């Protein structure tokens, strides 16, 4: 079953507040931890990228003139759930095209209408607030992108054969290694 996330629904998922509603200010509770999911993306036997993204946060990959694919992992008791969505170029909305269960270190084939990938769950890391602190007066980095072989990969950490980027505040990067 395909579902389209309308901008209002997407805003609700991302912010927890429906569009058009008034958010009330509550006391801020300290963030305890964040779980970062590390994935390996392979196509036709070649590793494209290793990405890290927080539990429930979409990472994307796209090719110029091609489809943009969203990969959203969710930590579950028995492994990782992975929701795969494709962005509609006209409306800008993502349509869910598949849901998969990932087992650690076992490649799982996922596909869209135009792309087939093997996705492997490499592990999950817990990041503490101290590792997530942004420099005073700045907004925390949440997404960075690397372009390699005409494919753009965006997540809180991306490593390809062409380069690496990492948002330390989100992923708690250690020595630039995924």
C-alpha positions as CSV (number, residue, x, y, z in Angstrom):
1,X,0.0,0.0,0.0
2,X,1.4,3.4,-1.0
3,X,0.8,6.4,1.2
4,X,1.6,10.0,0.4
5,X,2.9,12.2,3.2
6,X,1.3,15.6,2.7
7,X,3.4,18.6,3.9
8,X,1.2,18.9,6.9
9,X,1.6,15.3,7.9
10,X,5.4,15.5,7.2
11,X,5.6,18.6,9.4
12,X,3.7,16.7,12.1
13,X,6.1,13.8,11.9
14,X,9.2,16.0,11.9
15,X,8.2,18.6,14.5
16,X,5.5,16.9,16.4
17,X,3.2,19.9,15.8
18,X,0.5,20.0,13.1
19,X,0.7,22.8,10.6
20,X,-1.7,25.6,11.6
21,X,-1.7,24.8,15.3
22,X,-0.2,26.9,18.0
23,X,2.7,25.3,19.9
24,X,2.8,26.1,23.6
25,X,6.1,26.5,25.3
26,X,6.8,23.8,27.9
27,X,9.8,23.4,30.2
28,X,12.6,21.9,28.2
29,X,13.6,18.4,29.5
30,X,17.2,17.4,28.9
31,X,17.7,15.0,26.0
32,X,18.8,11.7,27.4
33,X,20.3,10.0,24.4
34,X,19.8,9.5,20.7
35,X,20.2,6.3,18.8
36,X,22.1,6.6,15.5
37,X,21.6,3.9,12.9
38,X,24.5,3.1,10.6
39,X,23.7,1.7,7.1
40,X,25.8,0.5,4.2
41,X,24.3,1.0,0.7
42,X,25.4,-1.2,-2.2
43,X,24.3,-1.4,-5.9
44,X,25.4,-4.0,-8.4
45,X,28.1,-5.3,-6.0
46,X,29.7,-1.8,-5.4
47,X,29.5,0.0,-2.1
48,X,28.0,3.4,-2.8
49,X,28.0,4.9,0.7
50,X,27.9,4.3,4.4
51,X,25.4,6.6,6.1
52,X,24.4,7.3,9.7
53,X,21.0,8.8,10.7
54,X,19.1,9.2,13.9
55,X,16.3,6.7,14.7
56,X,13.2,7.9,12.8
57,X,15.0,10.5,10.7
58,X,15.1,10.2,6.9
59,X,18.4,10.1,5.0
60,X,18.3,10.7,1.2
61,X,20.0,9.7,-2.0
62,X,19.4,11.1,-5.4
63,X,20.8,11.3,-8.9
64,X,20.6,14.4,-11.1
65,X,17.4,14.0,-13.1
66,X,16.6,10.8,-11.3
67,X,14.5,9.8,-8.4
68,X,15.2,10.9,-4.8
69,X,15.0,8.0,-2.4
70,X,14.3,8.5,1.3
71,X,15.5,5.9,3.8
72,X,14.1,6.1,7.3
73,X,15.3,3.6,9.9
74,X,13.4,2.8,13.1
75,X,14.9,1.0,16.0
76,X,12.8,-2.0,17.0
77,X,13.2,-4.7,19.7
78,X,14.3,-7.3,17.2
79,X,16.3,-5.2,14.7
80,X,15.8,-2.2,12.5
81,X,12.7,-1.3,10.5
82,X,13.4,0.6,7.2
83,X,10.9,2.6,5.4
84,X,11.7,3.4,1.8
85,X,10.0,6.4,0.0
86,X,10.4,8.1,-3.3
87,X,10.0,11.9,-3.7
88,X,7.5,13.0,-6.4
89,X,9.3,15.6,-8.5
90,X,6.1,17.6,-9.2
91,X,4.6,17.8,-5.7
92,X,7.8,17.4,-3.6
93,X,6.0,14.8,-1.4
94,X,7.4,11.4,-0.5
95,X,5.5,8.3,-1.3
96,X,6.3,5.1,0.8
97,X,7.2,2.3,-1.6
98,X,8.3,-0.3,0.9
99,X,8.9,-1.4,4.5
100,X,11.7,-3.8,5.4
101,X,13.1,-5.5,8.4
102,X,16.9,-5.3,8.7
103,X,19.1,-7.8,10.6
104,X,22.5,-6.7,11.7
105,X,25.3,-7.4,9.1
106,X,22.8,-9.1,6.7
107,X,22.3,-7.3,3.3
108,X,18.6,-6.7,2.4
109,X,17.5,-5.9,-1.1
110,X,15.2,-2.9,-1.3
111,X,13.7,-1.5,-4.5
112,X,11.8,1.3,-6.0
113,X,10.4,1.5,-9.5
114,X,13.8,2.6,-10.9
115,X,16.4,1.6,-8.3
116,X,17.5,-1.6,-6.5
117,X,19.8,-1.4,-3.5
118,X,21.2,-3.7,-1.0
119,X,21.0,-2.1,2.5
120,X,23.0,-3.5,5.4
121,X,22.5,-2.5,9.0
122,X,26.0,-2.0,10.4
123,X,25.0,-1.1,14.0
124,X,23.4,1.4,16.3
125,X,25.3,3.9,18.4
126,X,23.9,5.8,21.3
127,X,24.9,9.5,21.4
128,X,24.8,11.4,24.7
129,X,24.0,15.1,25.1
130,X,27.6,16.1,25.7
131,X,28.6,14.7,22.3
132,X,25.6,16.5,20.7
133,X,26.3,20.0,22.1
134,X,26.5,22.7,19.3
135,X,28.8,25.6,19.7
136,X,27.3,28.5,21.6
137,X,25.2,30.8,19.3
138,X,24.9,28.3,16.4
139,X,22.2,26.0,15.3
140,X,23.2,22.3,15.4
141,X,24.2,20.6,12.1
142,X,21.6,17.9,11.4
143,X,22.3,17.0,7.7
144,X,25.4,17.0,5.5
145,X,25.7,15.8,1.9
146,X,28.4,14.2,-0.3
147,X,28.2,13.9,-4.1
148,X,29.9,10.9,-5.5
149,X,29.6,9.5,-9.1
150,X,26.7,11.9,-9.7
151,X,24.7,10.6,-6.7
152,X,24.0,12.9,-3.7
153,X,23.8,11.3,-0.3
154,X,22.5,13.3,2.6
155,X,22.4,12.2,6.3
156,X,23.9,13.2,9.6
157,X,27.1,11.3,8.5
158,X,28.0,10.2,5.0
159,X,31.1,8.3,3.8
160,X,31.8,7.5,0.2
161,X,34.9,6.8,-1.9
162,X,34.7,10.5,-2.9
163,X,34.6,12.1,0.5
164,X,33.1,12.2,4.0
165,X,31.0,14.6,6.0
166,X,29.5,14.5,9.5
167,X,27.3,16.5,11.8
168,X,29.0,16.0,15.2
169,X,26.1,17.5,17.1
170,X,23.7,14.9,15.6
171,X,25.8,11.8,15.1
172,X,28.6,12.2,17.7
173,X,31.2,11.5,15.0
174,X,34.4,9.8,16.2
175,X,37.5,10.5,14.1
176,X,35.3,10.8,10.9
177,X,34.7,7.1,10.7
178,X,31.3,5.5,10.3
